[in-house]
Amino acid sequence: MKLTFIVIIDPVKDISLLNILIHPLNLQTTKSFNVIFYNQTLMDEAVIFSRLNVRPTFDYLYDEHTKI
């Protein structure tokens, strides 16, 4: 059984807080988990990850709200 972590990227919290979440996941010796980044901001994936100091080294899914 794999754990699934859902990380919500919301417009209220500073985007740099994602560094704190991604870093320990990168350090895991086993990558037997799933991560879903759910974006609720108006920024797209490339912009979000370009602003981070730490990039995911694990596989993840990225989803975002429907833009109006």
Summary of the structure (lengths in Angstrom):
residues: 68
radius of gyration: 12.1
end to end distance: 36.9
largest distance: 40.3
contacts: 146
relative contact order: 0.29
helix: 24%
strand: 26%
